[in-house]
Amino acid sequence: MGLPKRRCPNCGDTEQHFRHLRGAERAFALAQTLVPVHRAELDKYRRCTREGCVRVQSYFNWRSGFDLPDEFRTPPQTAA
């Protein structure tokens, strides 16, 4: 079983794979939320894995989310 697919408003409202937040993404997400969030609640947030997307959203509610800053954006892969 692969990563879960969810609706991503940043990717043209298409179904995309989402993964758990990692390291600096988690730290930013804790600071980003307007309401204090317990670390356990943060586990319900996932990041879109599509190249260049910085969307973070709740696994259960795609409307509950935000964008990471550009420094989290994955640079495009170039052919050698």
Summary of the structure (lengths in Angstrom):
residues: 80
radius of gyration: 12.7
end to end distance: 31.7
largest distance: 45.3
contacts: 186
relative contact order: 0.23
helix: 25%
strand: 28%
